Structures are given as C-alpha cells and as structure tokens.
Amino acid sequence: MLLREQFAYHQTMNVEQLDEIAVSRIAGAIGEPARARMLFCLMDGHSRTSTELAIVADVATSTASAHLNRLKAERLVKVITQGKHRFYSLDGPKVARVLEGLSVLVDQPRRKFVPNTPTRLRAARVCYDHMAGHLGVLLHDRFTQLGWLTHASTADDDSYDLSATGVAAFETLGIDVEETRRLRRRFAYACLDWSERRPHIGGALGAALLKVALKKRWVSQDLDSRAIRVTNAGRRELSVRFGVEVLANSASLPYHHRTG
C-alpha cells in the first residue's frame, strides 16, 4: 500500500516536471545573449534574414543559423521563404508578450528597422504582378482596418478572404471577385514585403488590384525598373476611396492613411 502511494506521488511529480522542463527549455533559449538580441530585434514586427540577425547578435553566420534553429525548435521564431531568401520573425503575439514582459526589467529602447532599399523602390513597386513597397503595405493595412480583408478559414495561416463589405468595395473598383476566385492560383495572401518586412497583398486579388490601378492610370510603372509612381488622378482616388493620402513631390515616403 505504501509503495502504491509512493508511485502515485512520483507520477504527479513527473507531470509537474514536464511543465518545468518545457518552461526552463524556453527560458534557456531566450536567456542566451545572442538569441535574446535576435528576439528583441524582431519585436518591431519586421522580418530579417539570418545574415542581418547575425550582425545584430554579433556572431558568425553559421552560429546565427544554429541559434535560429534553436529558437525555431522552441517556436519562438518562424521562417518564411521567398525565393532564395529566408526571413525570420517572431512566432506570434504570445512570444511578443513574453518579451515585452521581460523588457519591463530593462529600461532600454529597441532599435528600429532601417531599410537600405532605394527610396523610389521602397515607396511603391511591382512584386511580380501585385503592388508592393510602402504603398502596398499601407493598402494592406487599410483594407484590414476597414474590415474588407479577413483571414481565410483554411489551413494556410497567411491566406486572406474578403468580407461582404470587401467584396462590394472591390466590385465597385471593377474587379470581378468571383472570376478572380476561379483563377488557378491562391486568391489572396500575405506576401512579405522585401523592403518594409511587413505584408502586402499577394495572389490573384493583389494582381487584380494592380491591373485596375494601371488601367485607370492611378499608377504608372517605370520602364527601367519595378518602381511605380502614383499619378495625380491616383492620389485623388486613393484619398476618396480608401482614405490613403499620397503627397506629391516628396523625397521621402509620402504615404499615410487618415485615422477614423
């Protein structure tokens, strides 16, 4: 009888130890200085390559890859592959909340992501067949804010769908949403922006939006690059239809949206 009670006691302790081991493993992954620098660097919401994170952590590229594999194994970071490049970001808001809690103990501002992309390419450009750059990211955020763009109920976490309001809005632009859905490609998804390191709209919907913008001459594309420029008509339409303000003749990034 005594042996049975002792066995039950150890069973309970084993269950508790499993939780403790999991917590200590994650804490150990965060606690290594180079990995901690990588994680806090990603707190700004932007994705970075292993080379960039190696510079942040002040370690060799091979060492950075090993650190990132550890962080990925503990589900602290996730990776998105775009062409030959792999971009790392925090694996969801729960990781950010943990890091935010830890940062209360450290009174030190985080470094901001500073892209080195040429200004005209960063401002607005074509990403294969859809809009990218600061303007593309801003439209993505604006459509989400307006409730037009929603997360699709599929296995793909980065897939989007349109709400009823969104369907009506895109139909008003001259986009046949049902026909766009029938194309043999993904309807819409979050395409990680090369310069902004935040998503713009990829897929058939993003392509349809760019096609309309070019057809209506809201934007014009440079002949010698992927850069696109917003026309005077485009500035008016973006403001009226989406609440996105584009300032003319600005050397910086002239795009923002109105609040409210």
N, C-alpha and C positions, 0 to 999 in steps of 0.2 A: 504493500500500500504506500509505503514511504517512497519507494522507487517510482511509482506512478506519479506521485505529486511532484517529485523532483524532475521527472521527464516533462511534465506539463509546464513546469516553471521554465525549463530551458527552451521549450517550444516558443513560449511567449517572448523570451529574451531574443531568440533568433529573429522573430518577426520585427522586433524593435531595432535590432542591429542592422537589418536590411535597410530600413529607412535612414539610420545613422550613416551607414556606409555610402548610400546614394548622396546624401547631403554633403558628407565630407569629400566625396569624389568631385562634386560640382564646385565646392568651395576651393578645393585644391587646384582645379582648372582655372578658376578666376584669380586665385591668390598668387600665381606665378607672375612676377613683374612684367615680363614681355607680353604675356597673354592679357594681363589687365590693361596694359596700354592699348593693345589692339581693340579690346572690347569697348573701352571708354571712347576711343577714337570713332567707333561706329555708332555712338549714341546720338550723333547728329542726324541719323536717318539715311545717310548716304552709304552706298556700297563702295568697296575698294578692292583692288587686286592684292594678291599675296605680296607682290613686289612693293606696293605702296605701304602695306601693313608691316613689311619687314623694315622699311625706313622708319615708320612710326615707333616700332618696338626696338629699333637699333640692333637688329640681329641679321645674320646672313639669310638669304632667300630660302635655302634648304632648311634652316632652323625654323623660319617662319612657317613653312609648309607643315612641319611636324607639329608646331603649336596649333595651327589652324585645324589640323586633323583631330587633335585632342579636343578642341573647342566644338568641332562639328560632332564628334562622338558623344559629347555631353549635351548636344542640342542647344548649345549657346549661340552658335552661328549657323547660317545656311549659305549655300553657294548656288549661284545662277551662272550657267554657262552661256555665253554669247559669242559665237564664232570660236576663235582661238583663245578667248579670254574667260577667266573665271572670276566672278565678283562675289565678295563675301559681305554679308550684312547680319545684323542681329536676328536671331530666330524668334521673332515675335515680340509683342509688347511686354510679355511677362518677364523676359530677360531684361528689357529696358527698365522695368520697375525695380527689379532686384539691384541693378547697377545704380539706379537713381537713389535707392535707399542707402547703398554703400557710400555714395558720393556726399551724403549729408555729413559724413565724418571728415571729408576733405574739402576745405574751402579753397578750391582752385578751379577757375573757368576752363571749360573744354575747348580745344582747338576746333575751329570751323573748317569745313571742307572748302578748299580754294581750287577750283579747276583751272587748268592751264590751256583750255581749248580757245582757239581764236574767237574773238567776240562775235563776229557775224555768224559763225557756225554754231556757237553756243546759243545765240539769240533765237534762231529758227533755222531748221534744215530738214531735209528729207532723210528718213531712215528706211531704206529700201523703197516702200511705197506709202509711207504714212508720215505724219508730221512729228518732228522731234525737237530737241533743244528746249530752251526755257519756255517758249510759247506752247510747245506740245505738252509739256509737263503742267503748265498753267491751265490749259484747256481740260486736261485730265482731272485736275483738282477741282476745277469749276463745275464740270459735269457731275462729279461726285457730290459736291456741295449742294447743287441744285436737285439732287435726287434722281438724276437721269441715268446715271451709271451705277449699277449694283453688282455685287459679287454673284456669280452664277452658282447654282446649286449642283456643281459637278465635282468630279474628283480632282480637278485642276484648281489649286488654290489661287492662281493668278488669272483665272478666267472671269470675264465680265458679261453681264447681260444688261438689257435696258428695262427700266420701269415703264409703266403705261405712259407716264408723262414724257419719259425719254423717247419712246417710240414716236409720240406725236411731234416732239420737237425736231427729231431727225427727219421725219417725213416732211415737215414744213421746209426743211432745207433742200428738199428734192431727192432725198435718199430713200430708196425702196428697201425698207428694213427686212421684209420677208424674203425678197430676192437676194439680199445680202447674206441672210442666214443660210440660203440654199447653196451658196458657193462652197466648193470643196476645200475649205480651209477653216481655221478657227474664226469664230465670229468676232470676238474681241478679247484682248488680254492685256495684262500689264507688261509692257516692254520696257526693260530697264534702260534709262537714258544714259548714253555714253558720257556726256558732259555734266549733266545735272545729278546723275546717280540716283534718280528717283524715276518712277514710272510715267511713261506717256502711253497713249492708246495704240496698240498694235492690232493686227488682224484685219479681217475684211471691213470692219466698221471704220478703223483708222484710215484704211486706204480709200474708202468711200468719202470720208470727210475731206481728205486732201484733194481728191478728184473734184469735189464740188468747189472747194476753195480756189483751185486753179481755174476751173471752168468759169466761175463767176468773177475771176480776177480779183479775189480778195488778197491773194498772194501771187508773187511771180518768182520763178526759180532762176538762179544764176546759171549761165551756160557752162561756166568753167568749174563749178563746184556743186556741192549738195545744199548750199545755203539758199534760203528763200527769204523774200522780203515782203512785208505787209504793205499793200497799196493804200492810197487814201480811202478808196471805197471799202477796203478790208478793215481799216481802222473804224470806220463808221459802223459796219455790220457787226464786228466783234463787240463793240460797245453796246449797240442796241439789242442784239440777240442774246449775248452771253454776259454782258456786264464786264467785259475784259477791255481795259484801256491800253492802247498802244500809242506811245508818244512818238511823233515824227522827229527825225534828225537828232536822235540821241546817240551818243557814243557808247553809252552803257547798255544795260539790258532794259529796254523801255516798256516792259510788260508787267501789268498787275491787274487784279480784278477788284471791283468795287465791293465793299462789305455790305451785307444786307440784301 
